[in-house]
């Protein structure tokens, strides 16, 4: 069973790109368009890793992270912040990585492999 990555971003082009990138590298995926949508999906999908945008409508990234990380069943899911905002390294201190948009696909895959394996 392949490891599953949840992509949370309000930009459909970014979601499509990351989903394709991860699937092309052997990962299963699920996605959400904002933190509120992600909260509805995360418990059912139980991803092995989350890529998370910070600035989204309805429920922004840090608030989504705080909510899901309070659930003991979800708290250990690693998160990679991928955002166009400055100062992103401060938004979620427990993130395994913070990546500025635009990003290098090879760098993203390398971080994913380092974090959850191939």
ROSE-4610 file (N, C-alpha, C; in Angstrom, 1 decimal, always signed):
// ROSE-4610
residu = [X/X/X/X/X/X/X/X/X/X/X/X/X/X/X/X/X/X/X/X/X/X/X/X/X/X/X/X/X/X/X/X/X/X/X/X/X/X/X/X/X/X/X/X/X/X/X/X/X/X/X/X/X/X/X/X/X/X/X/X/X/X/X/X/X/X/X/X/X/X/X/X/X/X/X/X/X/X/X/X/X/X/X/X/X/X/X/X/X/X/X/X/X/X/X/X/X/X/X/X/X/X/X/X/X/X/X/X/X/X/X/X/X/X/X/X/X/X/X/X/X/X/X/X/X/X/X/X/X/X/X/X/X/X/X/X/X/X/X/X/X/X/X/X/X/X/X/X/X/X/X/X/X/X/X/X/X/X/X/X/X/X/X/X/X/X/X/X/X/X/X/X/X/X/X/X/X/X/X/X/X/X/X/X/X/X/X/X/X/X/X/X/X/X/X/X/X/X/X/X/X/X/X/X/X/X/X/X/X/X/X/X/X/X/X/X/X/X/X/X/X/X/X/X/X/X/X/X/X/X/X/X/X/X/X/X/X/X/X/X/X/X/X/X/X/X/X/X/X/X/X/X/X/X/X/X/X/X/X/X/X/X/X/X/X/X/X/X/X/X/X/X/X/X/X/X/X/X/X/X/X/X/X/X/X/X/X/X/X/X/X/X/X/X/X/X/X/X/X/X/X/X/X/X/X/X/X/X/X/X/X/X/X/X/X/X/X/X/X/X/X/X/X/X/X/X/X/X/X/X/X/X/X/X/X/X/X/X/X/X/X/X/X/X/X/X/X/X/X/X/X/X/X/X]
num = [1/1/1/2/2/2/3/3/3/4/4/4/5/5/5/6/6/6/7/7/7/8/8/8/9/9/9/10/10/10/11/11/11/12/12/12/13/13/13/14/14/14/15/15/15/16/16/16/17/17/17/18/18/18/19/19/19/20/20/20/21/21/21/22/22/22/23/23/23/24/24/24/25/25/25/26/26/26/27/27/27/28/28/28/29/29/29/30/30/30/31/31/31/32/32/32/33/33/33/34/34/34/35/35/35/36/36/36/37/37/37/38/38/38/39/39/39/40/40/40/41/41/41/42/42/42/43/43/43/44/44/44/45/45/45/46/46/46/47/47/47/48/48/48/49/49/49/50/50/50/51/51/51/52/52/52/53/53/53/54/54/54/55/55/55/56/56/56/57/57/57/58/58/58/59/59/59/60/60/60/61/61/61/62/62/62/63/63/63/64/64/64/65/65/65/66/66/66/67/67/67/68/68/68/69/69/69/70/70/70/71/71/71/72/72/72/73/73/73/74/74/74/75/75/75/76/76/76/77/77/77/78/78/78/79/79/79/80/80/80/81/81/81/82/82/82/83/83/83/84/84/84/85/85/85/86/86/86/87/87/87/88/88/88/89/89/89/90/90/90/91/91/91/92/92/92/93/93/93/94/94/94/95/95/95/96/96/96/97/97/97/98/98/98/99/99/99/100/100/100/101/101/101/102/102/102/103/103/103/104/104/104/105/105/105/106/106/106/107/107/107/108/108/108/109/109/109/110/110/110/111/111/111/112/112/112/113/113/113/114/114/114/115/115/115/116/116/116/117/117/117/118/118/118]
x = [+0.9/+0.0/+0.9/+0.7/+1.6/+1.2/+2.2/+2.0/+1.1/+0.3/-0.7/-0.3/-0.3/-0.1/-1.3/-1.6/-2.8/-2.2/-2.8/-2.4/-3.5/-3.2/-4.1/-3.7/-4.4/-4.1/-5.3/-5.6/-6.7/-6.5/-5.3/-5.0/-5.2/-6.2/-6.4/-5.2/-4.5/-3.3/-2.2/-2.0/-1.0/-1.4/-2.7/-3.2/-3.0/-3.4/-3.2/-1.8/-0.9/+0.5/+1.1/+0.8/+1.4/+0.8/-0.5/-1.1/-0.4/-0.2/+0.4/+1.9/+2.6/+4.0/+4.1/+3.2/+3.3/+2.8/+1.8/+1.3/+2.4/+3.0/+4.1/+5.3/+5.4/+6.5/+6.0/+4.8/+4.4/+3.6/+3.1/+2.4/+0.9/+0.0/-1.4/-1.6/-2.7/-3.0/-4.5/-4.7/-6.0/-5.8/-6.8/-6.6/-7.8/-7.6/-8.6/-8.3/-9.3/-9.2/-8.9/-9.2/-8.9/-8.9/-8.6/-8.5/-9.8/-10.9/-12.2/-12.5/-12.3/-12.4/-11.5/-10.3/-9.3/-9.7/-10.3/-10.7/-11.8/-12.6/-13.6/-13.0/-11.9/-11.3/-10.2/-9.5/-8.3/-8.6/-9.6/-9.9/-10.3/-10.9/-11.3/-10.1/-9.2/-8.1/-6.9/-6.7/-5.5/-4.2/-3.8/-2.6/-1.3/-0.3/+1.0/+1.8/+1.4/+2.0/+1.0/+1.2/+0.3/+1.2/+0.9/+1.5/+0.4/+0.8/-0.1/+0.2/-0.7/-0.6/-1.0/-0.6/-1.0/-2.2/-2.2/-3.3/-4.3/-5.5/-6.6/-7.9/-9.0/-10.3/-10.8/-11.8/-12.5/-11.7/-10.7/-9.9/-8.4/-7.6/-6.3/-5.4/-4.2/-3.3/-3.0/-2.4/-2.0/-3.2/-4.4/-5.5/-5.9/-5.9/-6.2/-5.1/-3.9/-2.8/-3.1/-3.4/-3.7/-4.8/-5.9/-7.1/-6.7/-6.1/-5.9/-4.8/-3.8/-2.7/-3.2/-4.4/-4.9/-5.6/-5.8/-6.4/-5.3/-5.2/-4.1/-3.9/-5.0/-4.9/-4.2/-4.2/-3.7/-2.5/-2.2/-1.1/+0.3/+0.6/+1.9/+2.1/+1.0/+1.2/+2.1/+3.2/+4.1/+3.5/+3.9/+3.4/+4.6/+4.4/+5.4/+4.6/+5.0/+4.4/+4.9/+4.0/+4.3/+3.5/+4.1/+3.4/+4.1/+3.4/+4.0/+4.2/+3.8/+3.9/+5.4/+5.8/+7.1/+7.0/+8.1/+8.1/+7.4/+7.3/+6.6/+7.2/+8.5/+9.2/+8.7/+8.0/+7.5/+6.1/+5.4/+3.9/+3.6/+4.3/+4.1/+5.5/+5.8/+7.2/+7.5/+6.5/+6.8/+6.8/+6.6/+6.7/+8.0/+8.0/+9.3/+10.1/+9.4/+10.1/+9.1/+9.7/+8.9/+9.5/+8.6/+9.1/+8.3/+9.1/+8.5/+8.0/+6.9/+6.4/+7.0/+7.4/+7.4/+8.4/+8.2/+9.1/+9.7/+10.7/+11.4/+10.8/+10.3/+9.6/+10.6/+11.8/+12.8/+13.0/+13.1/+13.3/+12.1/+10.9/+9.7/+9.7/+10.0/+10.1/+11.2/+12.3/+13.4/+13.0/+12.3/+11.8/+10.8/+9.9/+8.8/+9.5/+10.4/+11.1/+11.9/+12.5/+13.3/+12.3/+11.1/+10.2/+9.4/+8.9/+8.0/+8.5/+9.6/+10.1/+9.5/+9.9/+9.4/+8.1]
y = [-1.2/+0.0/+1.2/+2.1/+3.3/+4.3/+5.1/+6.1/+7.2/+7.8/+8.8/+10.2/+11.1/+12.6/+13.4/+14.2/+15.1/+16.5/+17.0/+18.3/+19.3/+20.4/+21.4/+22.7/+23.2/+24.5/+25.0/+26.3/+26.8/+27.1/+26.9/+27.1/+25.8/+25.6/+24.3/+23.9/+24.9/+24.5/+23.9/+24.4/+23.9/+22.5/+22.4/+21.1/+20.0/+20.4/+19.4/+19.1/+20.1/+19.8/+18.9/+19.2/+18.4/+17.0/+16.9/+15.5/+14.7/+15.3/+14.6/+14.3/+15.2/+15.0/+13.8/+13.8/+12.7/+11.4/+11.4/+10.1/+9.6/+10.5/+10.0/+9.4/+9.7/+9.2/+8.1/+7.5/+6.3/+6.5/+7.8/+8.0/+8.1/+7.7/+7.9/+9.4/+10.0/+11.3/+11.5/+12.6/+13.2/+14.7/+15.5/+16.9/+17.7/+18.9/+19.8/+21.2/+22.0/+23.4/+24.4/+24.0/+24.9/+24.1/+24.7/+24.0/+23.4/+24.1/+23.6/+22.3/+22.3/+21.1/+20.0/+20.4/+19.4/+18.7/+19.5/+18.9/+17.9/+18.0/+17.0/+15.8/+15.9/+14.8/+14.0/+14.7/+14.1/+12.8/+12.8/+11.7/+10.4/+10.6/+9.5/+9.0/+9.9/+9.5/+9.1/+9.6/+9.3/+9.3/+10.5/+10.6/+10.4/+10.1/+9.9/+11.2/+12.2/+13.5/+14.5/+15.7/+16.8/+17.9/+18.4/+19.6/+20.7/+21.8/+22.8/+24.2/+24.9/+26.3/+27.0/+28.2/+29.0/+29.9/+30.6/+31.6/+31.0/+30.7/+30.1/+30.7/+30.6/+31.1/+30.1/+30.5/+29.7/+29.3/+28.5/+28.1/+28.1/+29.0/+29.1/+28.0/+27.8/+26.7/+26.5/+27.6/+27.4/+27.0/+27.5/+27.1/+25.6/+25.2/+23.8/+22.9/+23.3/+22.5/+22.4/+23.5/+23.5/+22.5/+22.6/+21.8/+20.3/+19.9/+18.5/+17.9/+18.8/+18.3/+18.1/+18.5/+18.3/+16.9/+16.3/+15.0/+13.9/+13.1/+12.2/+11.2/+10.9/+10.0/+10.7/+12.0/+12.7/+13.5/+13.7/+14.6/+14.4/+13.1/+12.8/+12.9/+13.3/+13.5/+14.6/+14.4/+15.5/+16.4/+17.7/+18.7/+19.4/+19.6/+20.5/+21.7/+22.9/+24.1/+24.6/+24.8/+25.3/+26.6/+27.7/+29.0/+30.1/+31.1/+32.2/+33.4/+33.2/+34.2/+34.3/+35.5/+35.6/+35.2/+34.8/+34.4/+33.1/+32.3/+31.0/+30.1/+30.2/+29.3/+29.5/+30.6/+30.9/+30.4/+30.1/+29.9/+28.6/+27.5/+26.2/+25.7/+25.9/+25.6/+24.1/+23.2/+21.8/+21.2/+22.1/+21.6/+21.0/+19.9/+19.2/+20.1/+20.9/+21.8/+22.9/+24.1/+25.2/+25.5/+25.5/+25.7/+27.0/+27.9/+29.1/+28.8/+29.3/+29.3/+30.4/+30.2/+28.9/+28.0/+26.7/+25.7/+24.8/+24.1/+23.1/+21.7/+21.1/+19.8/+18.7/+18.7/+17.8/+18.0/+19.2/+19.5/+19.0/+19.2/+18.7/+17.2/+16.5/+15.0/+14.5/+15.2/+14.8/+14.9/+16.0/+16.2/+15.1/+14.8/+13.8/+12.5/+12.1/+10.8/+10.7/+11.8/+11.9/+11.7/+12.2/+12.3/+11.0/+10.4/+9.2/+8.1/+8.2/+7.1/+7.1/+6.2/+6.1/+5.4]
z = [+0.0/+0.0/+0.0/-1.0/-1.0/+0.1/+0.5/+1.5/+0.9/+1.7/+1.2/+1.7/+0.7/+1.0/+0.7/+1.7/+1.6/+1.2/+0.1/-0.4/-0.1/+0.7/+1.1/+0.6/-0.4/-1.1/-1.8/-1.7/-2.4/-3.9/-4.4/-5.8/-6.5/-7.4/-8.1/-8.9/-9.5/-10.3/-9.4/-8.2/-7.3/-6.9/-6.5/-6.1/-7.2/-8.4/-9.5/-9.8/-9.7/-9.9/-8.8/-7.6/-6.5/-6.5/-6.7/-6.8/-7.9/-9.1/-10.2/-9.8/-9.2/-8.8/-7.9/-6.9/-5.9/-6.5/-7.3/-7.9/-8.8/-9.6/-10.5/-9.8/-8.5/-7.7/-6.7/-7.0/-6.3/-5.1/-4.8/-3.6/-3.9/-3.0/-3.1/-2.6/-3.0/-2.7/-2.3/-1.6/-1.4/-1.3/-1.5/-1.4/-0.9/-0.5/+0.1/-0.4/-0.6/-1.1/+0.0/+1.3/+2.4/+3.7/+4.8/+6.1/+6.5/+6.2/+6.7/+5.9/+4.6/+3.8/+4.3/+4.6/+5.0/+6.4/+7.3/+8.5/+8.3/+7.3/+7.0/+6.4/+5.7/+5.0/+5.8/+6.6/+7.2/+8.0/+8.8/+9.6/+8.8/+7.7/+6.8/+6.0/+5.6/+4.7/+5.4/+6.6/+7.5/+6.6/+6.1/+5.3/+6.2/+5.5/+6.1/+6.2/+5.4/+5.3/+4.8/+5.1/+4.6/+4.1/+2.8/+2.4/+2.6/+3.1/+3.6/+3.2/+2.5/+2.2/+3.5/+3.6/+4.8/+4.6/+3.5/+3.4/+2.4/+3.0/+2.3/+2.9/+2.1/+2.6/+3.6/+4.4/+5.4/+6.6/+6.4/+7.5/+7.0/+7.5/+7.1/+7.6/+7.0/+7.3/+8.8/+9.5/+10.9/+11.8/+11.5/+12.4/+12.1/+10.8/+10.5/+11.2/+11.2/+11.8/+13.3/+14.0/+15.4/+15.7/+14.9/+15.2/+15.0/+13.9/+13.7/+14.6/+15.0/+15.8/+17.3/+17.6/+19.0/+19.1/+18.0/+18.0/+18.1/+19.1/+19.3/+18.1/+17.4/+16.3/+15.1/+15.0/+13.9/+14.2/+15.5/+15.9/+15.4/+15.0/+14.5/+13.0/+12.3/+10.9/+10.5/+9.9/+9.5/+8.5/+8.6/+7.6/+7.0/+5.7/+4.9/+4.5/+5.0/+4.6/+3.2/+2.3/+0.9/+0.7/+0.8/+0.7/+0.0/-0.5/-1.1/-0.1/+1.2/+2.2/+2.7/+3.1/+3.7/+5.1/+5.7/+7.1/+7.4/+6.4/+6.6/+7.5/+7.7/+8.7/+10.1/+10.4/+11.7/+11.9/+10.9/+11.0/+11.7/+11.4/+12.0/+12.4/+13.6/+14.1/+14.0/+14.1/+14.0/+12.6/+11.6/+10.2/+10.0/+9.2/+8.9/+7.9/+7.1/+6.1/+5.8/+5.4/+4.8/+3.5/+2.5/+1.1/+0.5/+0.0/-0.6/-2.0/-2.4/-3.8/-4.5/-5.8/-6.5/-6.0/-6.1/-5.5/-6.6/-6.2/-7.0/-6.7/-7.7/-7.5/-6.9/-7.4/-6.9/-5.4/-5.0/-3.5/-2.7/-3.2/-2.5/-2.4/-3.5/-3.5/-2.5/-2.5/-1.6/-0.2/+0.2/+1.6/+1.9/+1.0/+1.2/+1.5/+0.6/+0.8/+2.1/+2.4/+3.7/+4.9/+4.8/+5.9/+6.0/+4.9/+5.0/+4.2/+3.5/+2.7/+1.3/+0.5/-0.9/-1.0]
